[in-house]
Amino acid sequence: MLMNKRWALQTEWRLGYTEEHGQEVEARFGRYVGRMQWLFPYIGAEWRSYPMDMDIHEDNLFGEPNTWDDRRTLNIGLRYTMPFLLVLDAHLDTEGELRAELMREDIALTPRLRMDLMGNTDLEYMAGLRYVLNKTFSLRTHYDSDMGFGVGLTLTY
């Protein structure tokens, strides 16, 4: 993420261990609105490819076709930070499909243990745990309904 007081460029990359586990890239550019900056309108892009044949839901929660395995779209959306720091993200893509996601990151379970949770209208979900080693490094484990289990090292600067 690159940002200043109002503008932000955010990207997320997810790579599977093998080619069959696929990859995802999401990017968004927008501006925080208002004094409290709870609202973030943005434009973005999403690219994902999952060549592995898995149990895929035919429709999302809105009754639209789920393009879980192959998606290349531009989108326009809003992110809104709700009470308890829940982030609601809703966007409309170039295919005319509406998607929504609810996420909460950095839930403090203990002074060093943090949890992340996410669910969306494509019936995808994620849960992760992060153990803070020091100001710079954390150990992370993660389960994603698309990619399965993962472990890693988080660098914070």
Secondary structure, 3 states (H helix, E strand, C coil): CEECCCEEEEEEEEECCCHHHCEEEEEEEEECECCCCCEEEEEEEEEEECCCCCCCCCECCCCCECCCCEEEEEEEEEEEECHHHCEEEEEEECCCCEEEEEEEEEEECCCCEEEEEEEECCCCEEEEEEEECCCCEEEEEEEECCCEEEEEEEECC
